[in-house]
Amino acid sequence: MTKTSPRKTADVVRNDGTREKLLLAALELFGQYGFEGASTRELAQKAGVNLQAINYYFVSKRGLYNAVADYLIERLQRRVGERRKIVLERFAEAQSSGPPIDATEARAILITVGESLLTLFADDESAVWVRYMVREQAEPTEAFDRIYTGFMLPMLAAVRHLVGILIEADPSSERVRLRTLSLVGSLIIYRVGRATVLREMGWSTVGSEQVAAIRHIAADLVASIRPIGESTT
């Protein structure tokens, strides 16, 4: 009889999908109930795996919670990956020796970013992600640091730079930072305020027609970003 080496056995365990099942289950349950509210037994049952799998893959429940943040970053980057890459590369180019970004290009890039985020937030899958992130906004942990540094910060820096161009102000100034957060907040409302949006618009769901309507908001929001005193008409 051929013996299976411990290393080979471990490789089989790693490749059976258990780790991702736990991450998916944890993303949902931690988002619904928080770290304290979701027990390890519930997490394992939701994932359909053995309870010991949590320690095997993540060392502890806290390790799983933090791993969810990294997993979330991967999912977000996958969904907006190509456009995000283009924006960040153009931003890096302008920051170094490349051609500077003028107001026309800045406006076009911001509209693209806005449309990408609105499309992402309109997707039902994002509801699970947002619940986890909203909890981290309310009571930040190490997981928030991971999400902020790994996903939010690079994009916020780029958007801040573009907003600074449009309102003709220092991107690092308080005014530009607040204006940037106002823009991002105006986009996020279509996910975190989904119930209000549906009620106000008289929609029963967010389908392709609704997504198309929401996407147009990006251009309107960006059009409102102008230097103080300059008319939008």
SEKEVO-413368 format. One record per residue: residue in one letter; x, y, z of N, C-alpha, C in turn. Coordinates in Angstrom, 1 decimal. Layout:
{atom "a" {X Y Z} {X Y Z} {X Y Z}},
...
This chain:
{atom "m" {0.8 -1.2 0.0} {0.0 0.0 0.0} {0.9 1.2 0.0}},
{atom "t" {0.6 2.2 -0.9} {1.3 3.4 -1.0} {0.9 4.4 0.1}},
{atom "k" {2.0 4.9 0.8} {1.7 5.8 1.9} {1.6 7.2 1.3}},
{atom "t" {0.7 8.0 1.9} {0.6 9.4 1.5} {1.4 10.3 2.5}},
{atom "s" {2.3 11.1 2.0} {3.1 11.9 2.9} {2.3 12.9 3.6}},
{atom "p" {2.7 13.4 4.8} {2.0 14.4 5.5} {1.9 15.7 4.6}},
{atom "r" {3.0 16.0 3.9} {3.0 17.2 3.1} {1.9 17.1 2.0}},
{atom "k" {1.8 16.0 1.3} {0.9 15.8 0.3} {-0.6 15.9 0.8}},
{atom "t" {-0.8 15.3 2.0} {-2.1 15.4 2.6} {-2.5 16.8 2.9}},
{atom "a" {-1.5 17.6 3.4} {-1.8 19.0 3.7} {-2.2 19.8 2.5}},
{atom "d" {-1.5 19.4 1.4} {-1.7 20.1 0.1} {-3.2 19.9 -0.3}},
{atom "v" {-3.6 18.6 -0.2} {-5.0 18.2 -0.6} {-6.0 19.0 0.2}},
{atom "v" {-5.7 19.1 1.6} {-6.6 19.9 2.4} {-6.7 21.3 2.0}},
{atom "r" {-5.5 21.9 1.7} {-5.5 23.3 1.3} {-6.3 23.6 0.0}},
{atom "n" {-6.4 22.6 -0.9} {-6.9 22.8 -2.2} {-8.4 22.4 -2.3}},
{atom "d" {-9.0 22.0 -1.2} {-10.4 21.5 -1.3} {-11.4 22.6 -1.1}},
{atom "g" {-11.0 23.8 -1.1} {-12.0 25.0 -1.0} {-12.4 25.3 0.4}},
{atom "t" {-11.9 24.6 1.4} {-12.3 24.9 2.8} {-12.0 26.3 3.2}},
{atom "r" {-10.8 26.8 2.9} {-10.4 28.1 3.3} {-11.4 29.2 2.7}},
{atom "e" {-11.7 29.1 1.4} {-12.6 30.1 0.9} {-14.0 30.0 1.4}},
{atom "k" {-14.4 28.8 1.7} {-15.7 28.6 2.3} {-15.8 29.3 3.6}},
{atom "l" {-14.8 29.2 4.4} {-14.7 29.9 5.7} {-14.7 31.4 5.5}},
{atom "l" {-14.0 31.9 4.6} {-13.9 33.3 4.3} {-15.2 33.9 3.9}},
{atom "l" {-15.9 33.2 3.0} {-17.2 33.6 2.5} {-18.3 33.6 3.7}},
{atom "a" {-18.2 32.5 4.5} {-19.2 32.4 5.6} {-18.8 33.5 6.6}},
{atom "a" {-17.6 33.7 6.9} {-17.2 34.7 7.9} {-17.5 36.1 7.5}},
{atom "l" {-17.3 36.4 6.2} {-17.7 37.7 5.7} {-19.1 38.1 5.9}},
{atom "e" {-20.0 37.1 5.7} {-21.4 37.3 5.9} {-21.8 37.3 7.4}},
{atom "l" {-21.3 36.4 8.2} {-21.7 36.4 9.6} {-21.1 37.5 10.4}},
{atom "f" {-19.8 37.8 10.1} {-19.2 38.9 10.9} {-19.9 40.2 10.5}},
{atom "g" {-20.3 40.3 9.2} {-21.0 41.5 8.8} {-22.3 41.7 9.5}},
{atom "q" {-23.0 40.5 9.7} {-24.3 40.6 10.3} {-24.3 40.7 11.8}},
{atom "y" {-23.3 40.0 12.5} {-23.3 39.9 13.9} {-22.1 40.5 14.6}},
{atom "g" {-21.1 40.9 13.8} {-19.9 41.4 14.4} {-19.0 40.3 14.9}},
{atom "f" {-17.8 40.6 15.4} {-16.8 39.6 15.8} {-17.3 38.8 17.0}},
{atom "e" {-17.9 39.5 18.0} {-18.3 38.8 19.2} {-19.6 38.0 19.0}},
{atom "g" {-20.5 38.5 18.1} {-21.8 37.9 17.8} {-21.7 36.6 17.0}},
{atom "a" {-20.7 36.4 16.3} {-20.6 35.2 15.5} {-19.6 34.2 16.1}},
{atom "s" {-20.2 33.1 16.6} {-19.4 32.0 17.2} {-18.6 31.2 16.2}},
{atom "t" {-17.5 30.6 16.7} {-16.7 29.7 15.8} {-17.6 28.5 15.3}},
{atom "r" {-18.5 28.0 16.1} {-19.3 26.9 15.7} {-20.3 27.4 14.6}},
{atom "e" {-20.8 28.6 14.7} {-21.7 29.1 13.7} {-21.0 29.3 12.4}},
{atom "l" {-19.8 29.8 12.5} {-18.9 30.1 11.3} {-18.6 28.8 10.6}},
{atom "a" {-18.3 27.7 11.3} {-18.0 26.4 10.7} {-19.2 25.8 10.1}},
{atom "q" {-20.4 25.9 10.8} {-21.6 25.4 10.3} {-22.0 26.1 9.0}},
{atom "k" {-21.9 27.4 9.0} {-22.3 28.2 7.8} {-21.4 27.8 6.6}},
{atom "a" {-20.1 27.6 6.9} {-19.2 27.2 5.8} {-19.3 25.7 5.4}},
{atom "g" {-19.9 24.9 6.3} {-20.1 23.5 6.0} {-18.8 22.8 6.2}},
{atom "v" {-18.0 23.2 7.2} {-16.7 22.6 7.4} {-16.5 22.2 8.8}},
{atom "n" {-15.4 21.4 9.1} {-15.1 21.0 10.5} {-14.7 22.2 11.3}},
{atom "l" {-15.0 22.3 12.6} {-14.7 23.4 13.5} {-13.2 23.6 13.6}},
{atom "q" {-12.4 22.5 13.5} {-11.0 22.6 13.6} {-10.3 23.3 12.4}},
{atom "a" {-11.1 23.5 11.4} {-10.5 24.1 10.2} {-10.2 25.6 10.4}},
{atom "i" {-10.9 26.2 11.3} {-10.6 27.6 11.6} {-9.2 27.8 12.2}},
{atom "n" {-8.8 26.9 13.1} {-7.5 27.0 13.7} {-6.4 26.6 12.7}},
{atom "y" {-6.8 25.6 11.9} {-5.9 25.1 10.9} {-5.5 26.1 9.9}},
{atom "y" {-6.4 26.9 9.4} {-6.2 27.8 8.3} {-5.8 29.2 8.9}},
{atom "f" {-6.4 29.6 10.0} {-6.3 31.0 10.5} {-5.8 31.2 11.9}},
{atom "v" {-5.4 30.1 12.5} {-4.9 30.1 13.9} {-5.9 30.4 15.0}},
{atom "s" {-6.8 31.3 14.7} {-7.8 31.7 15.7} {-9.0 32.4 15.0}},
{atom "k" {-10.0 32.7 15.8} {-11.2 33.4 15.3} {-10.7 34.8 14.8}},
{atom "r" {-9.9 35.5 15.6} {-9.4 36.8 15.3} {-8.6 36.7 14.0}},
{atom "g" {-7.8 35.7 13.8} {-7.1 35.5 12.6} {-8.0 35.4 11.4}},
{atom "l" {-9.1 34.7 11.5} {-10.1 34.6 10.5} {-10.7 35.9 10.2}},
{atom "y" {-11.0 36.7 11.2} {-11.6 38.0 11.1} {-10.7 38.9 10.3}},
{atom "n" {-9.4 38.9 10.6} {-8.5 39.8 9.9} {-8.3 39.3 8.4}},
{atom "a" {-8.3 38.0 8.3} {-8.2 37.4 6.9} {-9.3 37.8 6.0}},
{atom "v" {-10.5 38.0 6.6} {-11.7 38.4 5.8} {-11.4 39.8 5.2}},
{atom "a" {-10.7 40.6 6.0} {-10.4 42.0 5.4} {-9.5 41.8 4.2}},
{atom "d" {-8.5 41.0 4.3} {-7.6 40.8 3.1} {-8.4 40.1 1.9}},
{atom "y" {-9.3 39.2 2.3} {-10.1 38.6 1.2} {-11.0 39.6 0.6}},
{atom "l" {-11.6 40.5 1.4} {-12.5 41.6 0.9} {-11.7 42.5 -0.1}},
{atom "i" {-10.5 42.8 0.3} {-9.7 43.7 -0.6} {-9.4 43.0 -2.0}},
{atom "e" {-9.2 41.7 -1.9} {-9.0 40.9 -3.2} {-10.2 41.0 -4.0}},
{atom "r" {-11.4 40.8 -3.4} {-12.7 40.8 -4.1} {-12.9 42.1 -4.7}},
{atom "l" {-12.7 43.2 -4.0} {-12.9 44.5 -4.5} {-12.0 44.9 -5.6}},
{atom "q" {-10.7 44.5 -5.5} {-9.8 44.8 -6.5} {-10.1 44.0 -7.8}},
{atom "r" {-10.7 42.8 -7.6} {-11.0 42.0 -8.8} {-12.2 42.6 -9.5}},
{atom "r" {-13.1 43.2 -8.8} {-14.3 43.8 -9.4} {-14.0 45.1 -10.1}},
{atom "v" {-13.2 45.9 -9.5} {-12.9 47.2 -10.1} {-11.4 47.3 -10.5}},
{atom "g" {-10.8 46.1 -10.7} {-9.4 46.0 -10.9} {-8.8 46.8 -12.1}},
{atom "e" {-9.4 46.6 -13.3} {-8.8 47.2 -14.5} {-8.9 48.7 -14.4}},
{atom "r" {-10.0 49.2 -14.1} {-10.2 50.7 -14.0} {-9.4 51.3 -12.9}},
{atom "r" {-9.4 50.6 -11.8} {-8.5 51.0 -10.6} {-7.1 51.1 -11.0}},
{atom "k" {-6.6 50.1 -11.7} {-5.2 50.0 -12.2} {-4.9 51.2 -13.1}},
{atom "i" {-5.8 51.5 -14.0} {-5.6 52.6 -15.0} {-5.5 53.9 -14.2}},
{atom "v" {-6.4 54.1 -13.3} {-6.4 55.4 -12.5} {-5.2 55.6 -11.7}},
{atom "l" {-4.8 54.5 -11.0} {-3.6 54.6 -10.1} {-2.3 54.8 -10.9}},
{atom "e" {-2.2 54.1 -12.1} {-1.1 54.2 -12.9} {-1.0 55.6 -13.5}},
{atom "r" {-2.1 56.2 -13.9} {-2.1 57.6 -14.5} {-1.7 58.6 -13.4}},
{atom "f" {-2.2 58.3 -12.2} {-1.9 59.2 -11.0} {-0.4 59.1 -10.7}},
{atom "a" {0.2 57.9 -10.7} {1.6 57.7 -10.5} {2.4 58.4 -11.6}},
{atom "e" {2.0 58.3 -12.8} {2.7 58.9 -13.9} {2.7 60.4 -13.8}},
{atom "a" {1.6 61.0 -13.4} {1.5 62.5 -13.2} {2.3 62.9 -12.1}},
{atom "q" {2.5 62.1 -11.1} {3.2 62.5 -9.9} {4.7 62.4 -10.1}},
{atom "s" {5.1 61.7 -11.1} {6.6 61.5 -11.4} {6.9 62.5 -12.6}},
{atom "s" {7.3 61.9 -13.7} {7.8 62.7 -14.8} {6.9 62.7 -16.0}},
{atom "g" {5.7 62.2 -15.8} {4.7 62.1 -16.9} {4.0 63.5 -17.1}},
{atom "p" {3.2 63.6 -18.1} {2.4 64.8 -18.3} {1.4 65.0 -17.2}},
{atom "p" {1.2 66.3 -16.8} {0.3 66.5 -15.7} {-1.2 66.3 -16.2}},
{atom "i" {-2.1 66.1 -15.2} {-3.5 65.9 -15.5} {-4.2 67.3 -15.5}},
{atom "d" {-4.9 67.6 -16.6} {-5.6 68.9 -16.6} {-7.0 68.7 -16.1}},
{atom "a" {-7.8 69.7 -16.1} {-9.1 69.7 -15.5} {-10.0 68.7 -16.3}},
{atom "t" {-9.9 68.8 -17.7} {-10.7 67.9 -18.5} {-10.5 66.4 -18.3}},
{atom "e" {-9.2 66.1 -18.2} {-8.9 64.7 -17.9} {-9.3 64.3 -16.5}},
{atom "a" {-9.1 65.2 -15.5} {-9.4 64.9 -14.2} {-10.9 64.6 -14.0}},
{atom "r" {-11.7 65.4 -14.7} {-13.2 65.2 -14.7} {-13.6 63.9 -15.3}},
{atom "a" {-12.9 63.5 -16.4} {-13.2 62.3 -17.1} {-12.9 61.1 -16.2}},
{atom "i" {-11.7 61.2 -15.6} {-11.3 60.1 -14.7} {-12.2 59.9 -13.5}},
{atom "l" {-12.6 61.0 -12.9} {-13.5 61.0 -11.8} {-14.9 60.4 -12.2}},
{atom "i" {-15.3 60.7 -13.3} {-16.6 60.1 -13.8} {-16.5 58.6 -13.9}},
{atom "t" {-15.4 58.2 -14.5} {-15.1 56.7 -14.7} {-15.1 56.0 -13.3}},
{atom "v" {-14.4 56.6 -12.4} {-14.3 56.1 -11.0} {-15.7 56.0 -10.4}},
{atom "g" {-16.4 57.1 -10.5} {-17.8 57.1 -9.9} {-18.7 56.1 -10.5}},
{atom "e" {-18.6 55.9 -11.8} {-19.5 55.0 -12.5} {-19.1 53.5 -12.0}},
{atom "s" {-17.8 53.3 -11.9} {-17.4 52.0 -11.4} {-17.9 51.7 -10.0}},
{atom "l" {-17.8 52.6 -9.1} {-18.3 52.4 -7.8} {-19.8 52.3 -7.7}},
{atom "l" {-20.5 53.1 -8.4} {-21.9 53.0 -8.4} {-22.4 51.7 -9.0}},
{atom "t" {-21.8 51.2 -10.0} {-22.1 49.9 -10.6} {-21.8 48.8 -9.5}},
{atom "l" {-20.7 48.9 -8.9} {-20.3 47.9 -7.8} {-21.3 47.9 -6.7}},
{atom "f" {-21.7 49.1 -6.2} {-22.6 49.2 -5.1} {-24.0 48.8 -5.4}},
{atom "a" {-24.4 48.9 -6.7} {-25.7 48.5 -7.1} {-25.8 47.0 -7.2}},
{atom "d" {-24.7 46.2 -7.2} {-24.7 44.8 -7.2} {-25.1 44.2 -5.9}},
{atom "d" {-26.0 43.2 -5.9} {-26.4 42.6 -4.6} {-25.3 42.0 -3.8}},
{atom "e" {-24.3 41.5 -4.5} {-23.1 40.9 -3.8} {-22.5 41.9 -2.9}},
{atom "s" {-22.5 43.2 -3.2} {-21.8 44.2 -2.4} {-22.5 44.4 -1.0}},
{atom "a" {-23.7 43.9 -0.9} {-24.4 44.1 0.4} {-23.6 43.4 1.5}},
{atom "v" {-23.1 42.2 1.2} {-22.4 41.5 2.2} {-21.1 42.2 2.6}},
{atom "w" {-20.4 42.7 1.6} {-19.1 43.4 1.8} {-19.4 44.7 2.7}},
{atom "v" {-20.4 45.4 2.3} {-20.7 46.7 3.0} {-21.0 46.5 4.5}},
{atom "r" {-21.8 45.5 4.8} {-22.1 45.2 6.2} {-20.8 45.1 7.0}},
{atom "y" {-19.9 44.3 6.5} {-18.6 44.1 7.2} {-17.9 45.5 7.4}},
{atom "m" {-17.8 46.2 6.3} {-17.1 47.5 6.3} {-17.8 48.5 7.2}},
{atom "v" {-19.1 48.6 7.2} {-19.8 49.5 8.0} {-19.5 49.2 9.5}},
{atom "r" {-19.5 48.0 9.9} {-19.1 47.6 11.3} {-17.7 48.1 11.6}},
{atom "e" {-16.8 48.0 10.6} {-15.5 48.5 10.9} {-15.4 50.0 10.9}},
{atom "q" {-16.3 50.7 10.3} {-16.4 52.1 10.3} {-16.8 52.5 11.7}},
{atom "a" {-17.8 51.8 12.3} {-18.4 52.1 13.6} {-17.4 51.8 14.7}},
{atom "e" {-16.7 50.7 14.6} {-15.8 50.3 15.7} {-14.5 49.7 15.0}},
{atom "p" {-13.6 50.6 14.6} {-12.5 50.1 13.8} {-11.6 49.2 14.6}},
{atom "t" {-11.1 48.2 13.9} {-10.1 47.2 14.5} {-8.9 47.1 13.5}},
{atom "e" {-8.1 46.2 13.7} {-6.9 46.0 12.8} {-7.4 45.7 11.4}},
{atom "a" {-8.6 45.1 11.3} {-9.1 44.8 10.0} {-9.4 46.1 9.2}},
{atom "f" {-9.8 47.2 9.8} {-10.1 48.4 9.1} {-8.7 49.0 8.6}},
{atom "d" {-7.7 48.9 9.4} {-6.4 49.3 9.0} {-6.0 48.6 7.7}},
{atom "r" {-6.3 47.3 7.6} {-5.9 46.6 6.4} {-6.7 47.1 5.2}},
{atom "i" {-8.0 47.3 5.4} {-8.8 47.7 4.3} {-8.5 49.1 3.8}},
{atom "y" {-8.3 50.0 4.8} {-7.9 51.4 4.5} {-6.6 51.5 3.7}},
{atom "t" {-5.6 50.8 4.3} {-4.3 50.8 3.7} {-4.2 50.1 2.3}},
{atom "g" {-4.9 48.9 2.3} {-4.8 48.1 1.1} {-5.7 48.5 -0.1}},
{atom "f" {-6.8 49.2 0.2} {-7.7 49.5 -0.9} {-8.1 51.0 -0.9}},
{atom "m" {-8.5 51.5 0.3} {-9.1 52.9 0.3} {-8.0 53.9 0.0}},
{atom "l" {-6.9 53.9 0.8} {-5.9 54.9 0.7} {-5.4 55.2 -0.7}},
{atom "p" {-5.0 54.2 -1.5} {-4.5 54.6 -2.8} {-5.5 55.3 -3.7}},
{atom "m" {-6.8 54.8 -3.6} {-7.8 55.4 -4.4} {-8.1 56.8 -3.9}},
{atom "l" {-8.2 57.0 -2.6} {-8.5 58.3 -2.0} {-7.5 59.3 -2.4}},
{atom "a" {-6.2 58.9 -2.4} {-5.1 59.8 -2.7} {-5.2 60.2 -4.1}},
{atom "a" {-5.6 59.3 -5.0} {-5.8 59.7 -6.5} {-7.0 60.6 -6.7}},
{atom "v" {-8.1 60.2 -6.0} {-9.3 61.1 -6.2} {-9.1 62.4 -5.6}},
{atom "r" {-8.4 62.5 -4.4} {-8.0 63.8 -3.8} {-7.2 64.7 -4.8}},
{atom "h" {-6.3 64.1 -5.4} {-5.5 64.8 -6.4} {-6.3 65.4 -7.5}},
{atom "l" {-7.3 64.6 -8.0} {-8.1 65.0 -9.1} {-9.1 66.1 -8.7}},
{atom "v" {-9.6 65.9 -7.5} {-10.5 67.0 -6.9} {-9.8 68.3 -6.7}},
{atom "g" {-8.5 68.2 -6.3} {-7.7 69.3 -6.1} {-7.5 70.1 -7.4}},
{atom "i" {-7.4 69.4 -8.5} {-7.2 70.0 -9.8} {-8.5 70.8 -10.2}},
{atom "l" {-9.6 70.2 -9.9} {-10.9 70.8 -10.3} {-11.3 72.0 -9.4}},
{atom "i" {-10.9 72.0 -8.2} {-11.3 73.2 -7.3} {-10.1 74.1 -7.1}},
{atom "e" {-9.0 73.7 -7.8} {-7.8 74.6 -7.8} {-7.3 74.8 -6.4}},
{atom "a" {-7.0 73.7 -5.7} {-6.6 73.8 -4.3} {-5.6 72.7 -4.1}},
{atom "d" {-4.8 72.8 -3.0} {-3.8 71.8 -2.6} {-4.5 70.5 -2.2}},
{atom "p" {-4.2 69.4 -2.9} {-4.8 68.1 -2.7} {-4.7 67.6 -1.2}},
{atom "s" {-3.7 68.1 -0.5} {-3.5 67.7 0.9} {-4.3 68.6 1.9}},
{atom "s" {-4.9 69.7 1.4} {-5.6 70.6 2.2} {-6.9 70.0 2.8}},
{atom "e" {-7.3 70.6 3.9} {-8.5 70.1 4.6} {-9.7 70.2 3.7}},
{atom "r" {-9.8 71.3 3.0} {-10.9 71.6 2.1} {-11.1 70.5 1.0}},
{atom "v" {-9.9 70.1 0.4} {-10.0 69.1 -0.7} {-10.3 67.7 -0.1}},
{atom "r" {-9.7 67.4 1.1} {-10.0 66.1 1.7} {-11.5 66.0 2.0}},
{atom "l" {-12.1 67.1 2.6} {-13.5 67.0 2.9} {-14.4 67.0 1.6}},
{atom "r" {-14.0 67.7 0.6} {-14.7 67.6 -0.7} {-14.6 66.2 -1.3}},
{atom "t" {-13.5 65.6 -1.1} {-13.3 64.2 -1.6} {-14.2 63.3 -0.9}},
{atom "l" {-14.2 63.4 0.4} {-15.1 62.5 1.2} {-16.6 62.7 0.9}},
{atom "s" {-17.0 64.0 0.6} {-18.3 64.3 0.3} {-18.7 63.6 -1.0}},
{atom "l" {-17.8 63.6 -2.0} {-18.0 62.9 -3.3} {-18.2 61.4 -3.0}},
{atom "v" {-17.2 60.8 -2.3} {-17.3 59.4 -2.0} {-18.6 59.0 -1.3}},
{atom "g" {-18.9 59.8 -0.3} {-20.1 59.6 0.5} {-21.4 59.6 -0.4}},
{atom "s" {-21.4 60.5 -1.4} {-22.5 60.6 -2.3} {-22.7 59.4 -3.1}},
{atom "l" {-21.6 58.7 -3.4} {-21.6 57.4 -4.1} {-22.1 56.3 -3.2}},
{atom "i" {-21.5 56.2 -2.0} {-21.8 55.1 -1.1} {-23.2 55.0 -0.7}},
{atom "i" {-23.9 56.2 -0.7} {-25.3 56.2 -0.2} {-26.2 55.2 -1.0}},
{atom "y" {-25.8 54.9 -2.3} {-26.6 54.0 -3.1} {-26.5 52.6 -2.6}},
{atom "r" {-25.5 52.3 -1.7} {-25.4 51.0 -1.2} {-25.9 51.0 0.3}},
{atom "v" {-25.3 51.8 1.1} {-25.6 51.8 2.5} {-27.1 52.3 2.8}},
{atom "g" {-27.6 53.1 1.9} {-28.9 53.6 2.0} {-29.9 53.0 1.0}},
{atom "r" {-29.6 51.7 0.7} {-30.4 51.1 -0.3} {-31.9 51.1 -0.1}},
{atom "a" {-32.3 50.8 1.2} {-33.8 50.8 1.5} {-34.4 52.2 1.2}},
{atom "t" {-33.7 53.3 1.6} {-34.2 54.6 1.4} {-34.2 54.9 -0.1}},
{atom "v" {-33.2 54.5 -0.9} {-33.2 54.8 -2.3} {-34.4 54.1 -3.0}},
{atom "l" {-34.6 52.8 -2.7} {-35.7 52.1 -3.3} {-37.1 52.7 -2.9}},
{atom "r" {-37.2 53.1 -1.7} {-38.5 53.8 -1.3} {-38.7 55.1 -2.0}},
{atom "e" {-37.7 55.9 -2.0} {-37.8 57.2 -2.6} {-38.0 57.2 -4.1}},
{atom "m" {-37.4 56.2 -4.7} {-37.5 56.1 -6.2} {-38.7 55.3 -6.6}},
{atom "g" {-39.3 54.6 -5.7} {-40.4 53.7 -6.0} {-40.0 52.5 -6.8}},
{atom "w" {-38.8 52.1 -6.5} {-38.2 50.9 -7.2} {-38.4 49.7 -6.3}},
{atom "s" {-38.7 48.5 -6.9} {-38.8 47.3 -6.1} {-37.4 46.6 -6.0}},
{atom "t" {-36.6 46.9 -6.9} {-35.3 46.3 -7.0} {-34.3 47.2 -7.8}},
{atom "v" {-33.1 46.8 -7.9} {-32.1 47.5 -8.7} {-31.6 46.6 -9.8}},
{atom "g" {-32.3 46.7 -10.9} {-31.9 46.0 -12.1} {-31.1 46.8 -13.1}},
{atom "s" {-31.0 46.3 -14.3} {-30.2 47.0 -15.3} {-30.6 48.4 -15.6}},
{atom "e" {-31.9 48.7 -15.7} {-32.4 50.0 -15.9} {-32.1 50.9 -14.8}},
{atom "q" {-32.2 50.5 -13.6} {-31.9 51.3 -12.4} {-30.4 51.6 -12.3}},
{atom "v" {-29.6 50.5 -12.6} {-28.1 50.7 -12.6} {-27.7 51.8 -13.6}},
{atom "a" {-28.3 51.8 -14.8} {-28.0 52.7 -15.8} {-28.4 54.1 -15.3}},
{atom "a" {-29.5 54.3 -14.7} {-29.9 55.6 -14.2} {-29.0 56.1 -13.1}},
{atom "i" {-28.6 55.2 -12.2} {-27.7 55.5 -11.1} {-26.3 55.9 -11.7}},
{atom "r" {-25.8 55.2 -12.7} {-24.5 55.5 -13.3} {-24.4 57.0 -13.7}},
{atom "h" {-25.5 57.5 -14.2} {-25.5 58.9 -14.8} {-25.3 59.9 -13.6}},
{atom "i" {-25.5 59.5 -12.4} {-25.3 60.4 -11.3} {-23.9 60.8 -11.1}},
{atom "a" {-23.0 59.9 -11.5} {-21.6 60.1 -11.4} {-21.2 61.4 -12.1}},
{atom "a" {-21.6 61.6 -13.3} {-21.3 62.8 -14.1} {-21.9 64.0 -13.4}},
{atom "d" {-23.1 63.9 -12.9} {-23.7 65.1 -12.2} {-22.9 65.5 -11.0}},
{atom "l" {-22.4 64.5 -10.2} {-21.7 64.8 -9.0} {-20.3 65.4 -9.3}},
{atom "v" {-19.7 64.9 -10.4} {-18.4 65.4 -10.8} {-18.5 66.8 -11.3}},
{atom "a" {-19.6 67.1 -12.1} {-19.9 68.4 -12.7} {-20.0 69.5 -11.6}},
{atom "s" {-20.4 69.1 -10.4} {-20.6 70.1 -9.3} {-19.3 70.4 -8.7}},
{atom "i" {-18.2 69.8 -9.0} {-16.9 70.1 -8.4} {-16.2 71.1 -9.2}},
{atom "r" {-16.2 72.3 -8.6} {-15.7 73.5 -9.3} {-15.0 74.4 -8.3}},
{atom "p" {-14.1 75.3 -8.8} {-13.6 76.3 -7.8} {-14.7 77.1 -7.2}},
{atom "i" {-14.5 77.6 -6.0} {-15.4 78.4 -5.3} {-15.7 79.7 -6.1}},
{atom "g" {-17.0 80.0 -6.3} {-17.4 81.2 -7.0} {-17.7 80.9 -8.5}},
{atom "e" {-17.3 79.8 -9.0} {-17.5 79.5 -10.4} {-18.8 78.8 -10.6}},
{atom "s" {-19.6 79.3 -11.5} {-21.0 78.8 -11.7} {-20.9 77.4 -12.4}},
{atom "t" {-21.9 76.6 -12.1} {-21.9 75.3 -12.8} {-22.8 75.3 -14.0}},
{atom "t" {-23.3 76.5 -14.4} {-24.2 76.6 -15.6} {-23.4 77.2 -16.7}},
